[in-house]
Amino acid sequence: MKLYYLWLAFPLVIASCTINKNLMLKTHTDYVFDTLYTDSSNVEYRLAPNDIISFQLFTNEGAMILEFTSGNTNSQRFFNFQDFNYFMDNLGYADLPQVGRIKLGGYTINEAQQLLEDAYLTQFNAPYAIVKVINRRVLVFPGEGGQARVVPLTNQNITVLEALALAGGISDRGNASKIKLIRQTAEGTKVALIDLSTIEGLEYGQMVVLAGDVIYVEPVPEIANEVMRDLQPYFTIVTGLALSYVLIMRGF
């Protein structure tokens, strides 16, 4: 019987070491969360190192674009070429045709376009530049393993609710009252706690996300289910040993 109890206690100890080990980004009960500005719609994105940009340049202040929209056949044929992407290095520089290596990191989209128009001014007549960042994204963890999503920011004003919707919403195991928004700022990493379980949380749900944000929905711990799942193989072993012991004691 001592051996039996020993075999019974062993899986309990093992299982207790594996429960909820998949939970990420834990915070202590006394952790002080940051307060982020709910109105971030006026925050312009600034090009950052390792961004990937799409760059187009037109002459005559973009007259060709107007010709294209008016249905000019020659202009439409011109616009059929493939866009070219350019990678910014870890210092914020991009290597562009004719002007070579130029620093765009730290500038807004409008500032970068003006900078490039000035750079090409000596080579082209009234240049008109269009710059797009094609790798702006946020990471969304909806509250259950295997469902994380990388959500591209296709426009400037995607909110927390929109990002969650694009990721498929909060999972069955997700806790809507404990959503962590993690953001890298000039002052360091900021972590805000958002409660979307009530209508009062809508103010924070309408907050615009920024490139590089992480939205982490904290999962609800499933202690009982995980304990039973972890212990099931051990219970099978213990049951088999107990049955063998009974059969041996009865002389079979």
C-alpha positions in Angstrom: 0.0 0.0 0.0 2.9 2.4 0.7 4.1 1.7 -2.8 0.7 2.4 -4.2 0.4 5.8 -2.4 3.9 6.6 -3.6 2.9 6.0 -7.2 -0.2 8.1 -6.7 1.7 11.1 -5.2 4.3 11.1 -7.9 2.1 12.1 -10.8 0.4 14.8 -8.6 3.8 16.4 -8.1 4.7 16.2 -11.8 1.4 17.6 -12.9 1.6 20.6 -10.5 4.8 21.6 -12.2 3.2 21.8 -15.7 -0.1 23.5 -15.0 -0.6 26.8 -17.0 3.0 26.9 -18.1 1.8 28.2 -21.4 0.7 31.5 -19.9 2.8 34.5 -21.1 3.5 38.1 -19.9 2.4 37.5 -16.3 2.2 40.4 -13.9 2.2 40.4 -10.1 -0.9 41.4 -8.2 0.7 44.6 -7.1 2.0 45.5 -10.6 1.3 49.2 -11.5 0.0 49.5 -15.0 0.6 52.6 -17.2 -2.1 54.9 -18.4 -2.0 55.5 -22.2 -3.7 58.3 -24.0 -7.0 57.1 -25.3 -7.0 59.6 -28.1 -4.1 58.6 -30.2 -5.7 59.3 -33.5 -3.5 62.4 -34.0 -0.3 60.4 -33.5 1.5 60.1 -36.8 3.6 57.1 -37.5 7.3 57.7 -37.8 9.5 55.5 -40.0 11.6 53.2 -38.0 14.7 51.0 -38.5 14.0 47.8 -40.4 10.8 49.1 -41.9 10.0 48.1 -45.5 8.7 50.9 -47.7 7.2 51.1 -51.1 8.4 54.2 -52.9 7.1 55.9 -56.1 8.3 59.1 -57.7 6.5 61.1 -60.4 7.4 64.3 -62.2 5.4 67.5 -62.8 3.9 67.4 -59.3 2.2 64.0 -60.0 0.4 65.0 -63.2 0.7 61.4 -64.4 -1.5 60.3 -61.6 -4.3 62.7 -62.7 -4.0 61.4 -66.2 -4.3 57.9 -65.0 -7.5 58.6 -63.0 -8.9 60.4 -66.0 -8.6 57.2 -68.1 -5.7 58.1 -70.4 -4.6 54.8 -72.1 -0.9 55.5 -72.1 -1.0 56.5 -68.4 -2.8 53.3 -67.5 -0.1 51.2 -69.4 2.5 53.1 -67.4 0.9 52.2 -64.1 1.0 48.5 -64.7 4.6 48.1 -63.5 5.3 46.3 -60.2 5.9 48.3 -57.1 9.5 48.1 -55.7 10.1 47.6 -52.0 13.1 49.1 -50.1 14.4 47.9 -46.8 15.6 50.4 -44.2 18.6 49.3 -42.2 19.0 49.2 -38.4 20.1 52.9 -38.5 17.0 54.0 -40.4 18.7 54.4 -43.8 17.2 53.3 -47.2 19.2 52.8 -50.4 17.2 54.4 -53.1 17.8 54.8 -56.9 20.1 57.7 -57.9 20.1 59.4 -54.5 21.7 56.4 -52.8 21.7 55.9 -49.0 19.3 58.4 -47.4 18.0 58.5 -43.8 14.3 58.3 -43.4 14.1 56.9 -39.9 12.4 59.2 -37.5 10.4 61.1 -40.1 6.6 60.9 -40.6 5.3 59.7 -43.9 4.6 63.3 -45.1 8.1 64.5 -43.9 9.8 61.5 -45.7 7.9 62.3 -48.9 9.0 66.0 -48.7 12.6 64.9 -48.0 12.6 62.7 -51.1 11.1 65.3 -53.3 13.9 67.7 -52.2 16.5 65.0 -52.8 15.3 64.4 -56.4 14.7 68.0 -57.2 18.0 68.5 -59.1 17.3 65.5 -61.3 13.6 65.7 -62.0 11.1 68.4 -62.8 8.8 69.1 -59.8 9.1 65.6 -58.3 6.1 64.1 -56.4 6.9 61.3 -54.0 4.6 58.6 -52.6 5.9 56.5 -49.6 4.0 53.6 -48.0 5.1 51.5 -45.1 4.1 47.9 -45.9 5.2 46.1 -42.7 3.3 48.0 -40.1 1.6 45.5 -37.8 0.4 44.6 -34.3 0.5 41.2 -32.5 -2.7 40.0 -31.1 -2.9 37.1 -28.6 -6.7 36.4 -28.2 -6.4 34.3 -25.1 -5.8 30.8 -26.3 -2.7 29.0 -27.6 -2.4 28.5 -31.4 -4.6 31.5 -32.2 -2.2 34.4 -32.2 -2.3 36.7 -35.2 -0.1 39.3 -36.9 -2.5 42.0 -37.9 -1.3 44.4 -40.7 -2.2 48.0 -40.2 -3.7 48.8 -43.5 -4.8 52.3 -42.4 -3.8 54.9 -39.9 -6.6 54.6 -37.4 -7.2 50.9 -36.5 -8.5 50.7 -33.0 -8.0 48.0 -30.3 -11.5 46.7 -31.0 -10.8 46.5 -34.8 -7.5 44.7 -34.2 -9.2 42.2 -32.0 -11.9 41.7 -34.6 -9.3 41.2 -37.4 -7.7 38.5 -35.2 -11.0 36.7 -34.8 -12.1 38.2 -31.5 -11.4 37.1 -28.0 -11.2 33.3 -27.7 -13.4 31.2 -25.4 -10.7 31.0 -22.8 -9.8 34.7 -23.0 -10.6 37.1 -20.2 -12.2 40.2 -21.6 -11.6 42.1 -18.3 -7.8 41.6 -18.5 -6.4 42.8 -21.8 -2.8 44.0 -21.8 -1.7 46.6 -24.4 2.1 46.6 -24.6 3.7 49.6 -26.4 7.3 50.6 -27.0 7.7 54.4 -26.4 10.7 56.8 -26.1 10.4 56.4 -22.4 10.5 52.6 -22.5 8.0 49.8 -22.5 4.5 50.8 -21.4 1.9 48.2 -20.3 -1.8 49.3 -20.0 -4.6 47.1 -18.6 -7.9 47.3 -20.6 -11.3 46.0 -19.4 -13.6 45.3 -22.3 -16.0 43.2 -20.3 -18.3 46.2 -19.6 -19.5 49.1 -21.8 -17.4 51.5 -19.8 -14.3 49.9 -21.4 -15.4 51.1 -24.8 -13.3 54.3 -24.3 -10.2 52.2 -24.3 -11.4 49.9 -27.0 -11.6 52.9 -29.3 -7.9 53.7 -28.7 -5.9 53.7 -31.9 -3.1 51.0 -32.0 0.3 51.9 -33.2 2.8 49.8 -35.1 4.6 47.3 -32.9 1.9 47.2 -30.3 1.1 43.9 -28.6 -2.5 43.1 -27.5 -2.5 40.2 -25.1 -5.7 38.8 -23.8 -5.0 37.0 -20.5 -6.3 33.4 -20.6 -8.6 32.1 -17.9 -6.6 29.5 -15.9 -8.0 26.0 -16.5 -6.5 24.2 -13.5 -8.9 21.3 -13.2 -8.8 20.4 -16.9 -5.0 20.7 -17.1 -4.6 18.6 -14.0 -6.8 15.8 -15.3 -5.2 15.9 -18.7 -1.7 15.7 -17.2 -2.6 13.0 -14.7 -4.6 10.7 -17.1 -1.5 8.8 -18.3 -0.3 8.3 -14.7 -3.8 7.2 -13.5 -3.7 4.6 -16.3 -0.3 3.3 -15.0 -1.4 3.3 -11.4 -4.7 1.5 -12.2 -2.8 -1.1 -14.2 -0.4 -1.6 -11.3 -3.2 -1.9 -8.8 -5.0 -4.4 -10.9 -1.8 -6.4 -11.3 -1.3 -6.3 -7.5 -4.8 -7.6 -6.8 -4.5 -10.4 -9.3 -1.2 -11.5 -7.8 -2.5 -11.4 -4.3 -5.5 -13.6 -5.3 -3.1 -16.1 -6.9 -4.0 -15.6 -10.5 
